[in-house]
Amino acid sequence: MIHAAAIVVSLLRAGHVNPWLFGNHPMMPPPVPEGYRWGLPLLYLVFAGVIAILYWPCRWFARIKAQRSGGLVRYL
């Protein structure tokens, strides 16, 4: 979900998706493209938006899990 949000923000800010989002490796990351760093307010805004979007599916799943305690649901 965070990766999808990064793609949307990249589209809004630059007009295209930068290949850097897909080509970085955790042990040897390539340099960040010029002008791509996010400011702290934007980072907090995207984080809060993702949390707000995930709240409703998590609440729905908690209700389902409370109603059906047996079967495969108990393992999730």
Buried (B, 14 or more C-beta within 10 A) or exposed (E): EEEEBBBEBBEEEEEEEBEBEEEEEEEEEEEEEEEEEBEEEEEEBBEEBBEEEEEEEEEEEEEEEEEEEEEEEEEE
